[in-house]
Amino acid sequence: MRMSFKIKILPIALCICFSIEAMAQLSQKPFLQKSNALLGLSYSRMANDPIYDQDLLRFQFGYIYNIYEQGKLGFDIGALYTVKGGKSFFEDNYQTFGYISVPFQLRYPVSSGFQFGLGLRPSFLLFNETRHRGSKFLYKPSPFPRYPSNNDVSIAPFIELNLTQRVKLNITGSYSVGSSTDENADLNFLTFSAGLKFNFGKTIERFENLVYKSREKDLKLLDVQNGSVVVVLNKKEGLAEYLRQQGQQEKADEVLEDARMTNAELVEAFNNKFTFCQVWFVYNTQLTAVCAGDSTQKAFSTSYEQVPFKQVAQREYVFFYPGDIYLNLQSFSGDGYYFQDARCNKLDEPFPSSTALQQRGKTMNQLVFGLDKRLKNRAEQISSKPYVN
């Protein structure tokens, strides 16, 4: 049986109304926080039907709006696309009915992570299909067609479990009391569905937070360009002390001297090749105190002029760890490096980092020049983004 024009236009009108309302209220947080998308699977059976006595598995999806809250009691309305029906392996037939449902449901929270409810779901028929499985239906029509009415209504109890702040697991059972134009079949449906319910507001909020954090990191790099990079020089005192305890005084002295020469070479390289921002230096032995806000600590410049660290901290700054330039390997010379914020937390993009060991031949000047170039390129890319200007 074909649907009348009035019945066919009703679900379309409902969808348009929901869409217009959603678009009109999109910028308002309360509407988004009350809006939910439901995606899942639906198992249905045609109750009391002697032919189609097997379950039918299909997808379902829709929109649920938390329209009203009174104390703990909540009231929802929405629109769902659901396929009901059954199948018969003995007769090799499928029977499917596609509906747009408009659920009206009450819900009550038992705890912060669990709630139950009861709904009433008027439904409007979109299509009716009776066929053989596989390719047989192309040349052999089903001898057991069913003819549903254009309207149906279901009683639907449900429970919901919080999986995350944004996602709930929705489990619903329903019984259809719909009628049929077929005198030999009542077409009452038993349905069980399980799906995920996504809250629009919390999902968009999560996305906004990610965008905000990304912007914060971008702007921090630009602030550092107007502030400073504090290079952390490694004195290797810990290793030297260990070697002394092992009775290797000469080796300990070599380690300290090698670290001193490497640090001097690095300071000179920053003096010659780094122009992204102002640069200061501290030793790794000072770092715990500096990160704790010790005002007695001092930093020094490329000319070895010392200043109180609180003077450096008056503007935005980050720590730069030169990394494995201190390794003494035969076939590789490392240049791994990374940045940390003022609280000594490692920074990721857009601040560059390098963890791979590079082949020997990269000088300290090349390392610093490459770092300077990467910082400038990233600052230029960030400056071109719309939210910066």
C-alpha positions in Angstrom: 0.0 0.0 0.0 1.3 3.4 -0.9 1.4 6.3 1.6 -0.9 9.2 1.1 0.6 12.6 0.3 -0.3 14.0 3.8 1.4 11.1 5.6 4.4 11.3 3.4 4.9 15.0 4.0 4.6 14.9 7.8 8.0 13.3 8.6 9.6 15.7 6.0 8.0 18.6 7.7 9.1 17.4 11.1 12.7 17.1 9.9 12.6 20.6 8.4 11.3 22.1 11.6 14.0 20.4 13.7 16.7 21.6 11.2 15.5 25.2 11.2 15.3 25.3 15.0 18.7 23.8 15.3 20.3 26.3 12.9 18.5 29.2 14.6 19.8 28.2 18.0 23.2 26.9 17.0 25.2 29.7 18.6 23.3 29.3 22.0 24.9 27.0 24.4 21.7 25.9 26.2 20.3 24.5 23.0 23.4 22.6 22.2 23.6 21.2 25.7 20.1 19.8 25.3 20.6 18.3 21.9 21.7 14.7 21.3 22.4 12.4 18.3 21.5 8.7 18.7 23.2 6.1 16.5 22.8 2.4 17.0 21.4 -1.0 16.0 17.8 -2.2 16.3 16.6 -5.8 16.6 12.9 -6.3 15.8 10.5 -9.2 15.5 6.9 -9.3 14.1 5.0 -10.7 17.1 2.4 -13.4 16.5 3.3 -13.7 12.8 3.5 -17.4 11.7 5.8 -16.6 8.7 8.2 -13.9 9.8 9.2 -15.3 13.1 12.9 -14.4 13.1 14.7 -11.2 14.3 15.7 -8.5 11.9 18.8 -6.4 12.5 19.0 -2.9 11.1 20.6 0.5 11.8 18.7 3.3 13.5 19.6 7.0 14.0 18.0 10.2 15.1 17.9 13.3 17.2 16.7 13.8 20.8 16.1 17.1 22.5 15.9 17.5 26.3 13.0 19.9 26.2 12.1 20.2 29.9 13.6 19.6 33.3 11.6 19.7 36.6 13.6 18.6 39.6 15.1 15.2 38.6 12.4 14.5 36.1 13.2 15.2 32.4 11.1 15.3 29.3 12.5 14.6 25.8 11.2 14.9 22.2 12.9 14.0 19.0 12.9 12.3 15.6 14.2 8.7 14.9 14.6 6.7 11.7 13.8 3.0 12.5 13.4 -0.1 10.4 11.1 -2.8 11.9 10.1 -6.2 10.5 11.1 -9.8 10.5 12.5 -12.6 8.4 11.8 -16.2 7.8 14.6 -18.6 6.9 12.2 -21.4 6.2 10.4 -19.4 3.6 13.5 -17.4 2.6 11.7 -14.1 3.0 12.4 -10.6 4.5 9.7 -8.2 5.6 10.8 -4.6 6.4 9.0 -1.4 7.3 10.8 1.9 7.5 9.4 4.5 10.0 10.1 8.0 11.1 9.2 8.1 14.8 8.6 11.1 17.1 9.5 9.9 20.6 8.0 11.6 23.7 9.7 10.3 26.8 10.1 10.9 30.5 13.4 10.0 32.2 14.5 9.8 35.8 18.1 9.6 37.1 18.9 6.9 39.6 22.5 8.1 40.0 24.9 10.5 38.2 25.8 7.8 35.7 22.5 5.9 35.3 18.9 6.8 34.4 15.8 5.1 33.2 12.7 6.3 31.4 9.5 5.5 29.5 8.5 6.8 26.1 5.6 6.9 23.7 6.6 6.8 20.0 4.1 7.7 17.3 5.5 6.5 13.9 4.8 7.3 10.3 5.5 4.8 7.5 8.1 5.7 4.9 8.3 2.4 3.0 7.2 -1.2 3.0 9.2 -4.0 1.4 8.5 -7.7 1.1 11.1 -9.8 -0.8 13.0 -13.0 -1.1 16.6 -13.1 0.2 19.5 -12.6 -2.2 18.8 -12.3 -5.9 15.7 -14.5 -6.0 13.4 -11.5 -5.4 14.3 -10.2 -8.9 12.3 -12.9 -10.6 10.2 -14.4 -7.8 8.0 -12.1 -5.8 7.3 -13.0 -2.2 4.1 -15.0 -1.7 3.7 -13.6 1.9 3.4 -9.8 1.6 2.3 -7.7 4.6 0.4 -4.4 4.4 0.9 -2.1 7.3 -1.1 1.0 8.1 0.5 4.4 7.6 0.6 5.1 11.3 2.0 3.2 14.3 2.6 3.8 18.0 5.0 2.1 20.4 5.5 2.0 24.1 9.3 2.2 24.8 11.0 1.8 28.2 14.7 2.6 28.2 17.8 2.9 30.4 20.9 5.1 29.8 24.5 4.6 31.2 27.1 7.3 31.1 30.2 6.2 29.2 31.9 9.6 29.2 30.8 13.2 29.7 29.8 13.3 26.1 28.5 9.8 25.3 25.8 7.6 26.9 24.8 4.1 26.1 21.1 3.9 25.4 19.2 0.6 25.6 15.6 0.6 24.6 12.9 -2.0 24.4 9.6 -1.3 22.6 6.3 -2.9 21.8 4.3 -1.7 18.8 0.5 -1.6 19.0 0.2 -0.6 15.4 -2.6 -1.8 13.2 -2.6 -3.5 9.8 -4.8 -3.5 6.7 -4.1 -7.2 6.5 -6.9 -9.2 8.2 -4.6 -12.1 8.8 -1.8 -10.3 10.5 -1.7 -7.8 13.4 1.8 -6.5 12.6 2.7 -5.8 16.3 6.5 -5.4 16.7 8.8 -6.3 19.5 12.0 -4.2 19.3 15.3 -4.1 21.2 17.8 -1.4 20.3 21.3 -0.4 21.6 23.0 2.8 20.6 25.3 5.6 21.5 23.8 9.0 22.5 26.1 11.9 21.8 25.5 15.3 23.4 26.0 18.1 20.9 26.9 20.7 23.5 29.6 18.7 25.2 31.0 17.3 21.9 31.3 20.9 20.4 32.7 22.1 23.8 35.4 19.4 23.5 36.2 20.6 20.0 36.3 24.2 21.1 38.6 23.4 23.9 41.0 21.6 21.5 40.9 24.7 19.2 41.4 27.0 22.1 44.4 25.0 23.4 45.8 25.0 19.9 45.4 28.8 19.7 47.0 29.2 23.1 50.1 27.3 22.0 50.3 29.3 18.8 50.0 32.6 20.6 52.6 31.4 23.2 55.1 30.9 20.4 54.5 34.5 19.2 54.8 35.8 22.8 58.1 34.0 23.1 59.3 35.7 20.0 58.8 39.0 21.9 60.3 37.4 25.1 63.1 34.9 25.3 64.4 31.4 25.1 66.3 30.1 28.1 68.9 27.5 27.1 69.6 24.8 29.7 73.3 23.9 29.8 74.3 20.6 31.2 77.3 20.6 33.5 77.4 16.8 33.7 78.2 17.1 37.4 76.1 14.0 38.2 78.0 11.8 35.9 81.3 13.2 37.1 80.4 12.5 40.7 79.5 8.9 39.9 82.8 8.4 38.2 84.7 9.8 41.2 82.8 7.4 43.5 84.0 4.6 41.2 87.6 5.8 41.6 87.8 7.2 38.0 88.9 10.7 38.9 90.7 11.3 35.6 87.6 10.2 33.6 85.4 12.5 35.8 87.6 15.5 35.0 87.4 14.7 31.3 83.6 14.6 31.5 83.5 18.0 33.2 85.9 19.5 30.7 84.0 18.1 27.7 80.8 19.6 29.1 82.4 23.0 29.6 83.7 23.1 26.1 80.4 21.9 24.6 78.5 24.6 26.6 80.9 27.3 25.4 80.5 26.1 21.8 76.7 26.2 22.2 76.7 29.7 23.7 78.8 30.9 20.8 76.5 29.3 18.3 73.5 31.0 19.8 75.4 34.3 19.7 76.2 33.9 16.0 73.1 32.1 14.5 70.1 32.7 16.7 68.0 35.8 16.0 64.4 34.6 16.6 64.3 36.2 20.1 66.5 37.1 23.0 68.4 34.2 24.5 69.5 33.5 28.1 71.4 30.6 29.7 71.1 28.7 32.9 72.7 25.4 34.1 70.8 22.2 34.7 71.9 22.4 38.4 69.7 25.6 38.8 66.6 24.2 37.0 64.7 22.8 40.0 65.1 26.1 41.9 64.2 28.2 38.8 61.1 26.2 38.2 60.1 26.6 41.8 60.3 30.4 41.5 63.6 30.9 43.4 64.3 34.7 43.0 67.9 34.3 43.9 68.8 32.4 40.8 70.6 34.1 37.9 70.8 33.7 34.1 73.5 34.9 31.8 73.6 36.2 28.3 75.8 35.3 25.3 78.3 37.8 26.6 78.2 36.0 30.0 76.5 39.0 31.6 74.5 37.8 34.6 71.0 39.0 35.4 68.5 38.0 38.1 66.2 35.4 36.7 63.2 37.4 37.9 64.2 39.9 35.2 64.0 37.2 32.5 60.6 36.1 33.9 59.1 39.6 33.3 58.4 38.5 29.7 57.2 35.2 28.2 60.0 32.6 28.1 60.5 28.9 27.5 63.3 26.5 28.4 65.3 24.9 25.6 67.0 21.6 26.2 69.8 21.0 23.7 69.4 17.2 24.3 72.0 14.7 23.2 74.7 17.1 22.0 76.5 15.8 25.0 76.6 12.2 23.8 80.0 11.0 22.8 79.3 8.3 20.2 81.7 7.0 17.5 79.3 6.9 14.5 76.6 9.4 15.4 76.5 12.9 16.9 73.1 13.6 18.4 71.2 16.9 18.1 67.9 15.9 19.8 66.2 18.9 21.5 62.9 20.0 23.0 61.2 22.9 24.8 59.6 23.2 28.2 57.3 25.9 29.7 58.1 28.0 32.8 56.8 25.1 35.0 59.1 22.6 33.3 56.3 20.9 31.4 57.3 19.6 27.9 55.9 21.6 25.0 54.7 20.0 21.8 53.5 21.7 18.6 54.1 24.4 17.4 57.3 24.3 19.4 59.8 22.2 17.4 61.6 19.2 18.7 64.1 16.7 17.5 64.6 13.2 19.0 66.4 11.4 16.2 70.2 11.0 16.2 71.7 12.7 13.2 74.8 11.5 11.3 78.1 13.1 12.3 78.9 16.3 10.4 76.2 18.6 11.8 78.0 21.4 13.7 76.7 23.4 16.6 76.2 26.4 14.3 74.1 24.3 11.9 72.0 23.0 14.8 71.2 26.5 16.2 70.7 27.9 12.7 68.2 25.1 11.9 66.4 25.7 15.2 66.2 29.5 14.5 64.8 28.8 11.0 62.1 26.4 12.2 61.0 28.8 14.9 60.7 31.7 12.4 58.9 29.6 9.8 56.3 28.5 12.4 55.9 32.0 13.8 55.3 33.2 10.2 52.6 30.5 9.6 50.9 31.3 12.9 50.9 35.1 12.1 49.0 34.4 8.9 46.1 32.7 10.7 42.8 34.7 11.0 42.5 34.6 14.8 46.0 36.2 15.3 45.2 39.5 13.5 
